[in-house]
Amino acid sequence: MSGYTKHMCDSDTFKAKNDLNKFTRSIITILPYDYSSETIVELLYKYYPYEMFLINEKHRYYSDKEKSLTSRGRKSRYNFPSLHSLIKSLSVHNKLISNDYKIQHQQKFDETKQLENIKTFSIERTPKIKKVVDKIEKAKQKTQQVEPEFLDSLMGLYDRKNTSQKDKLYIIRELQKYYCPKVIRFFSKKVDTEFNNQLREMAFFHLQSLGFQPVLRKQKYMRIPSKNEKRRDFLKNIYMKERYNIKEIPQELEYRIENSKEQKIKTYDFFISHSSADYSVVQMLVQHLNKNKKNIYCDWINDNDYLKRHLAGEATLNVILKRLQQSKELIFVISENSLKSNWCKYELNEVYLQKKEIYFIKKEDIETGNFEYSRYKNDWFIDASYKQMNLFEMAT
């Protein structure tokens, strides 16, 4: 199947050159009086950021494949040039930076006209850039942009030979909740090598939702990942076609937490106790904590596919209790809504009994960009009979 990948590499290189040639020609009218090769690159990144990102990703993808080959003593095969090398190989680029062209450009240069061209070009490109950025950001909102400490164990569990297609499906669902280079590489590899149709397609569509452009190769172009004849027969005739549909209900997650390895290995730095009415500010807090390499538990990110408000019941509570146990500490987002929430009061009491640290942060502080949280010293929430509270009506 290496011939197929080599063909794809050559095809992607050809397409990247054609695209860059078109993009470079489109910025000629907005070049400043004095410019260089670096100026051209900067303009391409400014007006075609997503397209530059995709070309860089192709370079990373084929470079990883090349490293894998050479590390095993194989012959070099995938030579996809870097973005800068591709740009500098373009005839239009070489023409633009030639002394003769620069002299002609400066002789004809009209600053007023150039500014008008920039305005027109920006009006054309800005909505297109925004549309792509908004789509990707919307997809990222459903993830944590951090690398959790259990990530390697989770991916290792997937790659075990005795892990069933069903269990792999659950693991993929968990990995989809994180956005980091290691997870992206994992999904890229599974698009190439995963022999089960359902799992490969899940990896493919997830990468697409995040703005990547993977290639979903046909089964006939894939190598069967085994030399054992009996296993090859199983992979080709049984495993390839296996499908499983997850029951997206609290009871299903409750069962997995008690019985599956992909749930048991999970840990969190913080459990975020909050009111669902404060969704937007909590999202800001999560992003801040992720930037500081903190993996958090927040129900509408981590377990949103199972914990639906209209299905709240004992199974939901058992899931939350387990997540509290898996969390090292708790942050309580103080707001008018959370102070009235029975769920928040319940969570605070549970963590207090577990003798874990409780921190607080005010909703108003998050809104103003102040993300400093402090140890919680007020014990207003302590209630010996908190387990009798009604959690399943008007739950927030």
Long-range contacts (C-beta under 8 A, 24 or more apart in sequence): 1-221, 1-222, 1-223, 2-77, 4-217, 4-221, 5-65, 5-77, 5-78, 6-77, 6-78, 8-215, 9-62, 9-77, 9-78, 9-79, 9-80, 12-58, 12-62, 12-80, 13-79, 13-80, 13-81, 13-86, 16-55, 16-58, 16-80, 16-86, 17-86, 17-89, 17-90, 19-51, 19-55, 20-44, 20-55, 20-86, 20-87, 20-90, 21-90, 21-91, 21-92, 23-47, 23-48, 23-51, 24-87, 24-90, 24-92, 24-93, 24-96, 25-92, 26-121, 27-121, 28-96, 29-114, 29-117, 29-121, 30-114, 30-117, 30-118, 30-121, 31-96, 31-105, 31-114, 32-114, 33-105, 33-106, 33-109, 33-111, 34-106, 35-96, 35-102, 36-97, 37-87, 37-88, 37-93, 37-97, 40-87, 40-93, 40-96, 40-97, 41-84, 41-87, 44-87, 47-121, 47-122, 47-125, 47-129, 48-125, 49-129, 50-129, 50-132, 50-133, 50-211, 52-83, 53-211, 54-211, 54-212, 54-213, 55-83, 55-86, 56-83, 57-212, 57-213, 59-83, 61-188, 64-185, 132-211, 135-211, 136-210, 136-211, 139-209, 139-210, 139-211, 140-179, 140-210, 141-283, 142-177, 142-301, 142-304, 143-176, 143-177, 143-178, 143-179, 143-301, 144-177, 144-178, 144-179, 144-286, 144-290, 144-295, 144-296, 144-301, 144-302, 145-178, 145-179, 145-180, 145-287, 145-290, 145-291, 146-178, 146-180, 146-289, 146-290, 146-293, 146-294, 146-295, 147-178, 147-180, 147-182, 147-183, 147-293, 148-178, 148-266, 148-267, 148-268, 148-295, 149-267, 149-295, 150-265, 150-266, 150-267, 151-175, 151-178, 151-180, 151-182, 151-183, 153-265, 154-262, 154-265, 155-182, 155-186, 157-261, 157-262, 157-265, 165-196, 165-198, 165-199, 165-239, 165-242, 165-243, 165-244, 166-242, 166-244, 167-260, 167-261, 167-262, 168-196, 168-199, 169-198, 169-199, 169-202, 169-244, 169-246, 170-246, 170-256, 170-260, 170-262, 171-262, 172-199, 172-202, 172-203, 172-206, 173-246, 173-305, 174-262, 174-266, 176-202, 176-206, 177-301, 177-302, 179-210, 184-210, 184-212, 187-214, 188-212, 188-214, 191-215, 191-216, 192-217, 192-222, 193-222, 193-223, 193-225, 195-219, 195-222, 195-224, 195-225, 195-235, 195-236, 195-239, 195-240, 196-239, 196-240, 196-242, 197-240, 197-241, 197-243, 198-242, 198-243, 198-244, 246-305, 248-305, 248-306, 248-308, 249-306, 249-308, 249-311, 249-315, 250-306, 250-307, 250-308, 250-311, 250-312, 250-313, 250-315, 250-316, 250-319, 251-315, 252-306, 253-303, 253-306, 253-307, 253-315, 253-319, 254-315, 254-318, 254-319, 257-318, 257-319, 257-322, 266-326, 267-295, 267-326, 267-327, 267-328, 268-295, 268-296, 268-297, 268-302, 268-323, 268-326, 268-327, 268-328, 269-294, 269-295, 269-296, 269-327, 269-328, 269-329, 270-294, 270-296, 270-297, 270-327, 270-328, 270-329, 270-330, 270-331, 270-359, 271-296, 271-297, 271-323, 271-324, 271-327, 271-329, 271-330, 271-331, 271-347, 271-351, 272-296, 272-297, 272-298, 272-330, 272-331, 272-333, 273-330, 273-331, 273-332, 273-333, 273-338, 273-343, 273-344, 273-347, 273-348, 273-351, 274-298, 274-332, 274-333, 274-335, 274-338, 274-344, 275-333, 275-335, 275-337, 275-338, 275-340, 275-341, 275-344, 275-396, 276-300, 276-309, 276-396, 277-335, 277-337, 277-396, 278-333, 278-335, 278-337, 278-338, 278-363, 281-333, 281-335, 281-363, 281-366, 281-367, 282-333, 282-366, 284-366, 284-367, 285-331, 285-333, 285-361, 285-366, 285-371, 288-371, 289-371, 296-331, 297-323, 297-326, 297-327, 299-323, 309-395, 312-391, 312-392, 312-395, 313-392, 317-391, 320-347, 321-350, 324-350, 324-351, 324-354, 325-354, 327-351, 327-356, 328-356, 329-356, 329-357, 329-358, 329-359, 330-356, 330-357, 330-358, 330-359, 331-359, 331-360, 331-361, 331-373, 332-358, 332-359, 332-360, 332-361, 332-376, 333-360, 333-361, 333-362, 333-363, 333-366, 334-360, 334-361, 334-362, 334-363, 335-362, 335-363, 337-396, 338-363, 338-396, 340-396, 341-396, 342-389, 342-390, 342-391, 342-395, 343-391, 343-395, 343-396, 344-381, 345-381, 345-383, 345-386, 345-389, 346-386, 346-387, 346-389, 346-391, 348-381, 349-381, 349-382, 349-383, 349-386, 352-379, 352-381, 352-382
